[in-house]
Amino acid sequence: MRRLRNHHIGIDQGDETLFSDFESDGEMWTGDGPRDRRRLIKFSGRYRTPPTVQVALSLWDMDAEHNIRAEVVAEEVTNLGFHLVFRTWGDSRIARVRMSWMAIGELAHAEDWAIDD
């Protein structure tokens, strides 16, 4: 469990289309080339410390004749943003993917102060 130090809690969220490879015979659809996609997401404001980020598939369009494999994660989370990542492997053919995300964390507030050494 993550405990927040005050009542200044910030929630940011979004829904991002990562790719649509079936339209152009892209790498995810043909199965050739890199098998991951990532997008840098910038939060709409600065968190006091890196927030907790949850990601989910909000749309997936996959070929049913092959194995369906996917990993969705948030990587390199900072107080300013993170990388939204989709991965697949093997013979999976992915036509398109949209991912949703939500960040929850502590915001800076007027009572914050720092002591300089």
C-alpha positions as CSV (number, residue, x, y, z in Angstrom):
1,M,0.0,0.0,0.0
2,R,1.2,3.5,-0.8
3,R,0.4,6.1,1.9
4,L,0.2,9.7,0.9
5,R,1.4,12.4,3.3
6,N,-1.4,14.8,2.8
7,H,-4.8,15.3,1.3
8,H,-3.3,16.8,-1.9
9,I,-3.8,13.9,-4.2
10,G,-3.6,14.2,-7.9
11,I,-5.2,11.9,-10.5
12,D,-4.2,12.2,-14.1
13,Q,-5.4,9.9,-16.9
14,G,-5.5,9.4,-20.6
15,D,-6.2,7.0,-23.5
16,E,-3.6,6.7,-26.3
17,T,-3.6,4.9,-29.6
18,L,-0.2,3.3,-29.8
19,F,-0.3,2.0,-33.3
20,S,-2.6,0.8,-36.2
21,D,-0.3,-1.4,-38.3
22,F,-2.9,-3.3,-40.3
23,E,-3.6,-0.3,-42.5
24,S,0.1,-0.1,-43.7
25,D,1.2,-3.7,-43.2
26,G,3.3,-2.5,-40.3
27,E,5.7,-4.6,-38.2
28,M,3.1,-5.6,-35.5
29,W,0.7,-6.9,-38.2
30,T,3.3,-8.7,-40.3
31,G,5.2,-10.1,-37.4
32,D,8.6,-8.8,-38.7
33,G,10.7,-6.3,-36.9
34,P,10.5,-4.9,-33.3
35,R,7.7,-6.4,-31.2
36,D,7.1,-3.6,-28.9
37,R,5.8,0.0,-29.0
38,R,6.3,2.8,-26.5
39,R,5.1,6.3,-26.1
40,L,6.3,9.0,-23.7
41,I,3.4,10.3,-21.7
42,K,3.8,13.7,-19.9
43,F,1.5,14.4,-16.9
44,S,-0.6,17.5,-17.1
45,G,1.2,18.7,-13.9
46,R,4.1,17.8,-11.7
47,Y,3.7,15.3,-8.9
48,R,5.7,15.7,-5.7
49,T,7.2,12.2,-6.2
50,P,6.7,9.6,-8.9
51,P,3.0,8.5,-8.8
52,T,1.6,5.1,-9.0
53,V,0.6,4.4,-12.7
54,Q,-1.9,1.8,-13.8
55,V,-2.2,0.8,-17.5
56,A,-4.8,-1.2,-19.4
57,L,-5.8,-2.1,-22.9
58,S,-8.8,-0.1,-24.0
59,L,-8.8,-1.5,-27.5
60,W,-7.0,-4.5,-29.0
61,D,-7.5,-5.8,-32.5
62,M,-5.6,-9.1,-33.0
63,D,-5.5,-11.8,-35.5
64,A,-7.5,-14.8,-34.2
65,E,-5.6,-17.4,-36.2
66,H,-2.4,-16.9,-34.2
67,N,-1.6,-16.9,-30.5
68,I,-2.7,-13.8,-28.7
69,R,0.2,-12.5,-26.4
70,A,0.5,-9.1,-24.9
71,E,2.2,-7.3,-22.0
72,V,1.2,-3.7,-21.1
73,V,3.3,-1.8,-18.6
74,A,4.3,1.7,-17.4
75,E,8.1,2.1,-17.4
76,E,10.5,4.8,-16.2
77,V,7.9,6.6,-14.1
78,T,9.0,10.0,-12.9
79,N,7.1,12.9,-11.3
80,L,6.8,14.4,-14.8
81,G,5.7,11.3,-16.9
82,F,6.4,7.8,-18.0
83,H,6.7,5.4,-20.9
84,L,3.5,3.6,-21.9
85,V,4.7,0.2,-23.3
86,F,3.0,-2.6,-25.3
87,R,4.9,-5.8,-26.1
88,T,4.1,-9.0,-27.9
89,W,6.2,-12.0,-29.2
90,G,6.1,-15.1,-31.2
91,D,3.6,-15.4,-34.0
92,S,1.1,-12.9,-32.6
93,R,-0.2,-10.5,-35.2
94,I,-1.5,-7.2,-33.7
95,A,-3.6,-4.9,-36.0
96,R,-4.0,-2.0,-33.5
97,V,-3.8,-1.1,-29.9
98,R,-5.1,1.7,-27.7
99,M,-4.1,1.9,-24.0
100,S,-5.6,3.8,-21.1
101,W,-3.6,4.9,-18.1
102,M,-4.2,6.5,-14.7
103,A,-1.7,8.1,-12.4
104,I,-2.4,8.7,-8.7
105,G,0.1,10.5,-6.5
106,E,0.9,13.3,-4.1
107,L,0.9,16.9,-5.4
108,A,3.1,19.7,-4.2
109,H,1.3,22.3,-2.1
110,A,1.8,25.8,-0.7
111,E,3.0,24.5,2.7
112,D,6.0,22.6,1.2
113,W,9.3,24.1,2.1
114,A,12.9,23.0,2.0
115,I,15.8,23.7,4.2
116,D,19.0,24.6,2.4
117,D,22.2,23.3,4.0
